């Protein structure tokens, strides 16, 4: 991804036609808010408590925010936009196949306790796969005949992969949210009965049968109860500590935050006084808490707009297309994926997950062409 985006940015700079590009950016409020958030992190460097090397390094982690306006400014041909979405799906179908081949023993696999993930780790794998399931469900609705059954099968295989083969809990929660949202988009109030029945069936099988695998998602309550920061720390318990201490840091500088890149240093100082389990915490595993600590309420408001504006534009894209939703539907699912995932991870900060969102958001948002803009 880094190499590909490097080529893309180089091509963008050499291709000229800058006036046209800036007009497209100016007339897309999602592109503007992405640039504004990136530059707010630049402002945050000037009052951070860490060295300038750390401030610049941390700021550049958010350079991916600029992918959104850059892609919007050049991806004006519908054919290429749809090709980009197909390319993502093709890549994820390959990942899905490799994961199953690992499970079957055809492809070598080293067990490190994360399941049969293919790249990066269980968190990224399951987040991307949950979004893939969401897209293939819509393709099943739009298709007919044997194609519909193929997409239904792919959706089921993706869900099984997320639940049983790769134990990333963030992706499992996202998959559930995306499935509920898909049902609402497809059937509205009729979906309530379907989801209620499905929940009863799943709960019945889970509590009655002892043979069903008990996934990590169901271990959260027990982990929180068993957590002892000094003797037996647990994954869920540690995260709760991160969240509690992050809120304490936000209260120290509520309006403008502690500055870009300051979280690790500020958390260490707090942890040393409170004797928490770890003094080395690079981020709180929650994008909202991280933004609140670095940029305060101002940053949180801008981050909220960063998610809300694409959501609003997704419905305008539906209106422009005046047919079965494609880009608008995909964009709403993408926003839900990042918002829900950001409750448990710092996804915009993370390289793979952050680029996943910014690249696909740029592709999908390029479908929005305001009427007031004329080429």
Secondary structure in CASP SS format (residue, H / E / C, confidence):
PFRMAT SS
TARGET T0000
AUTHOR 0000-0000-0000
METHOD secondary structure of the structure
MODEL  1
X C 1.00
X H 1.00
X H 1.00
X H 1.00
X H 1.00
X H 1.00
X H 1.00
X H 1.00
X H 1.00
X H 1.00
X H 1.00
X H 1.00
X H 1.00
X H 1.00
X C 1.00
X C 1.00
X C 1.00
X H 1.00
X H 1.00
X H 1.00
X H 1.00
X H 1.00
X H 1.00
X H 1.00
X H 1.00
X H 1.00
X C 1.00
X C 1.00
X H 1.00
X H 1.00
X H 1.00
X H 1.00
X H 1.00
X H 1.00
X H 1.00
X H 1.00
X H 1.00
X H 1.00
X H 1.00
X H 1.00
X H 1.00
X H 1.00
X H 1.00
X H 1.00
X H 1.00
X H 1.00
X H 1.00
X C 1.00
X C 1.00
X C 1.00
X C 1.00
X H 1.00
X H 1.00
X H 1.00
X H 1.00
X H 1.00
X H 1.00
X H 1.00
X H 1.00
X H 1.00
X C 1.00
X C 1.00
X C 1.00
X C 1.00
X H 1.00
X H 1.00
X H 1.00
X H 1.00
X H 1.00
X H 1.00
X H 1.00
X H 1.00
X C 1.00
X C 1.00
X C 1.00
X C 1.00
X C 1.00
X H 1.00
X H 1.00
X H 1.00
X H 1.00
X H 1.00
X H 1.00
X H 1.00
X H 1.00
X H 1.00
X H 1.00
X H 1.00
X H 1.00
X H 1.00
X H 1.00
X H 1.00
X H 1.00
X H 1.00
X H 1.00
X H 1.00
X H 1.00
X H 1.00
X H 1.00
X H 1.00
X H 1.00
X H 1.00
X H 1.00
X H 1.00
X C 1.00
X C 1.00
X C 1.00
X C 1.00
X C 1.00
X C 1.00
X C 1.00
X C 1.00
X C 1.00
X C 1.00
X E 1.00
X C 1.00
X C 1.00
X C 1.00
X C 1.00
X C 1.00
X C 1.00
X H 1.00
X H 1.00
X H 1.00
X H 1.00
X H 1.00
X H 1.00
X H 1.00
X H 1.00
X H 1.00
X H 1.00
X H 1.00
X H 1.00
X H 1.00
X H 1.00
X H 1.00
X H 1.00
X H 1.00
X H 1.00
X H 1.00
X H 1.00
X H 1.00
X C 1.00
X C 1.00
X H 1.00
X H 1.00
X H 1.00
X H 1.00
X H 1.00
X H 1.00
X H 1.00
X H 1.00
X H 1.00
X H 1.00
X H 1.00
X H 1.00
X H 1.00
X H 1.00
X H 1.00
X H 1.00
X H 1.00
X H 1.00
X H 1.00
X H 1.00
X H 1.00
X E 1.00
X C 1.00
X C 1.00
X H 1.00
X H 1.00
X H 1.00
X H 1.00
X H 1.00
X H 1.00
X H 1.00
X H 1.00
X H 1.00
X H 1.00
X H 1.00
X H 1.00
X H 1.00
X H 1.00
X H 1.00
X H 1.00
X H 1.00
X H 1.00
X H 1.00
X C 1.00
X C 1.00
X H 1.00
X H 1.00
X H 1.00
X H 1.00
X H 1.00
X H 1.00
X H 1.00
X H 1.00
X H 1.00
X H 1.00
X H 1.00
X H 1.00
X H 1.00
X H 1.00
X H 1.00
X H 1.00
X H 1.00
X H 1.00
X H 1.00
X C 1.00
X C 1.00
X C 1.00
X C 1.00
X C 1.00
X C 1.00
X C 1.00
X H 1.00
X H 1.00
X H 1.00
X H 1.00
X H 1.00
X H 1.00
X H 1.00
X H 1.00
X H 1.00
X H 1.00
X H 1.00
X C 1.00
X E 1.00
X C 1.00
X C 1.00
X C 1.00
X E 1.00
X C 1.00
X C 1.00
X H 1.00
X H 1.00
X H 1.00
X H 1.00
X H 1.00
X H 1.00
X H 1.00
X H 1.00
X H 1.00
X H 1.00
X H 1.00
X H 1.00
X H 1.00
X H 1.00
X H 1.00
X H 1.00
X H 1.00
X H 1.00
X C 1.00
X C 1.00
X C 1.00
X C 1.00
X C 1.00
X C 1.00
X C 1.00
X C 1.00
X C 1.00
X C 1.00
X H 1.00
X H 1.00
X H 1.00
X H 1.00
X H 1.00
X H 1.00
X H 1.00
X H 1.00
X H 1.00
X H 1.00
X H 1.00
X H 1.00
X C 1.00
X C 1.00
X C 1.00
X C 1.00
X C 1.00
X C 1.00
X C 1.00
X C 1.00
X C 1.00
X C 1.00
X C 1.00
X C 1.00
X H 1.00
X H 1.00
X H 1.00
X H 1.00
X H 1.00
X H 1.00
X H 1.00
X H 1.00
X H 1.00
X H 1.00
X H 1.00
X H 1.00
X H 1.00
X H 1.00
X H 1.00
X H 1.00
X H 1.00
X H 1.00
X H 1.00
X H 1.00
X H 1.00
X H 1.00
X H 1.00
X H 1.00
X H 1.00
X H 1.00
X H 1.00
X H 1.00
X H 1.00
X H 1.00
X H 1.00
X H 1.00
X H 1.00
X H 1.00
X H 1.00
X C 1.00
X C 1.00
X C 1.00
X C 1.00
X C 1.00
X H 1.00
X H 1.00
X H 1.00
X H 1.00
X H 1.00
X H 1.00
X H 1.00
X H 1.00
X H 1.00
X H 1.00
X H 1.00
X H 1.00
X H 1.00
X H 1.00
X H 1.00
X C 1.00
X C 1.00
X C 1.00
X C 1.00
X C 1.00
X C 1.00
X C 1.00
X C 1.00
X C 1.00
X H 1.00
X H 1.00
X H 1.00
X H 1.00
X H 1.00
X H 1.00
X H 1.00
X H 1.00
X H 1.00
X H 1.00
X H 1.00
X H 1.00
X H 1.00
X H 1.00
X H 1.00
X C 1.00
X C 1.00
X C 1.00
X C 1.00
X C 1.00
X C 1.00
X C 1.00
X C 1.00
X C 1.00
X C 1.00
END
